[in-house]
Amino acid sequence: MSLPAASARPRKRSLTLQGHRTSVSLEDAFWEELQSLAEARGVSVNALVAEIDAARGVSAGLASAIRVYILLEAKAASR
């Protein structure tokens, strides 16, 4: 399976967490899945990322925490 180069490159997007603007770089596939998960839960992407941010350990970066969250959700859905 080969990916188009453009979709494999992270894209930076701005989010608001706890009233502060921050930016996160994720590949398009992760942004799309994050949006789908937020819609399925009836929350905004900012709200879902705020939940992920609150649950992550201090040693995990936010982008990594988002990717792991999406992976765990995909695994849970496939069971």
BELQUI-V125610 format. One record per backbone hydrogen bond with DSSP energy under -0.5 kcal/mol. CO is the residue of the C=O (numbers start at 0). NH is the residue of the N-H. E is the energy in kcal/mol with one decimal. If there is no record, write none. Layout:
BEGIN
CO_NH_E ; CO_NH_E
END
This chain:
BEGIN
3_6_-0.6 ; 3_7_-1.1 ; 4_8_-0.8 ; 6_27_-0.6 ; 6_28_-0.5 ; 10_25_-2.1 ; 12_23_-2.6 ; 14_16_-0.5 ; 14_21_-2.9 ; 16_19_-2.0 ; 19_16_-2.9 ; 21_14_-3.2 ; 23_12_-2.4 ; 23_25_-0.6 ; 25_10_-3.2 ; 26_29_-0.8 ; 26_30_-2.0 ; 27_31_-2.8 ; 28_32_-2.0 ; 29_33_-2.6 ; 30_34_-2.2 ; 31_35_-2.1 ; 32_36_-2.7 ; 33_37_-2.3 ; 34_38_-2.5 ; 35_39_-2.5 ; 36_40_-1.5 ; 37_41_-0.8 ; 37_42_-2.5 ; 38_41_-0.8 ; 43_47_-2.3 ; 44_48_-2.8 ; 45_49_-2.1 ; 46_50_-1.8 ; 47_51_-2.3 ; 48_52_-3.0 ; 49_53_-2.3 ; 50_54_-1.5 ; 51_55_-1.2 ; 56_59_-1.0 ; 60_64_-2.5 ; 61_65_-2.4 ; 62_66_-2.3 ; 63_67_-2.5 ; 64_68_-2.3 ; 65_69_-2.5 ; 66_70_-2.4 ; 67_71_-2.8 ; 68_72_-2.4 ; 69_73_-2.3 ; 70_74_-2.5 ; 71_75_-2.3 ; 72_76_-2.1 ; 73_77_-1.3 ; 75_78_-0.9
END
